[in-house]
Amino acid sequence: MKTIDVDRTLCDNHGQCAIAAPDVFRMNADGELEYEATFDDALLDVVEEAIDVCPVQAIFLKD
């Protein structure tokens, strides 16, 4: 199973990932990114899209 890792030193909370994959990524009330580290395999395409649209490339998939 793949897991998501977000490098918090890179993440600027732009929220593009939350737009691309709202079932996995979301912005909290303080405007900070929250996410599910594990996700259903059926969401892999949208997670990969979220990774691609991150303006600072802070999201990584791990095996």
C-alpha positions, 0 to 999 in steps of 0.5 A: 500500500502506498502512503502519502508524505508531505514535507512540512518544511516545503508546504506553503498551504496553497491548497491545490492538492485539496482541490485536486483530491478533496477525499485525501487532502483538505484545508483546516479552519486555520488554512493549514493542510490536513491529509490522510496518510493512507488512501484507497487505491481507487484514488491513486489517479487523483493523488498523483494529480495532487502531487503534480499540481503542488506548486512547491512539490512537497507531496511524496508517495511512499511504498 
